[in-house]
Amino acid sequence: MIFGGSSTQSLAAALAGELDDELALVDYERFPDGELKVNVGDVAPDRAIVVASTASSDAHVECLQLQDAAREAGASEVVTVLPYMGYARQDEAFDPGDPVSARAVAGALSANADRVLTVNPHETAVCEFFEPTATAVDGAGVLANPLPDDLVDPLFLAPDEGACDLATTVRDAYGRGATDHFVKHRVSGDEVDITPSDATVADRDVVVVDDIVATGSTMSESIAVLRDRDAASVSVATVHPLFAANAVTKLRRAGVSRIVGTDTLERPQSVVSVAPAVAEHL
């Protein structure tokens, strides 16, 4: 039986369809003092699959409650799917006195989970914070599905060299094109030049691929560079369309032609589902 978080209902339903499992009707309640409560109804699952992106502190609490409610209902196995794992980018203590937040939340989520899956974590090393070690699911390939078939000499660009595998995954799924990554050259104390490392972009359809787009500031700078270099079009493809604050406006103002995201986070731009990729691991 699939138990979906309040902000992950579409993906939970898609995963239930992929697995031919029953989708639980979960009620979500907030008390006047701000506390949350979920209710999974009168169910008796054998295996419970909790599907909850943890993009906020409330979502973390809700996920913990879903795990506990599933166990309370009699589930002998609780599998937790984190389509988007919040705090995953805080994977080390960057300054003295800092917590390793990814480790802290992983420990809490591990307490009532027999198995954990998470989609394209920013650093796969965070999987080791879970007990047992979480499984990283690569859902990036589905980002190729909504791209037009007639892209001209397509170039799939990663935001940095470390993310080249992501761009390659989307390129391979699309079936043709080249890959490259951006490099940053510091011109002065407050000026940074962003440019593709090798490939020319003029008259080509460029797809900028990233795992997460949060504020959109760096991505917008990259898009502006591509426009200045006469790219025919620029698309953005992201696994996790976080799009905090006015990120989408920034991208549009920079000249992006299309924005493609998955349903790890439910946004208007979430046009493809990672449910098939998750289902393969279940």
Salt bridges, closest charged atoms under 4 A:
GLU29 OE1 - LYS37 NZ 3.99
ASP58 OD2 - ARG30 NH2 2.65
ASP114 OD2 - ARG71 NH2 3.19
ASP153 OD2 - ARG204 NE 3.13
ASP172 OD1 - ARG171 NE 2.80
ASP180 OD1 - HIS181 ND1 3.90
ASP211 OD2 - HIS122 ND1 2.73
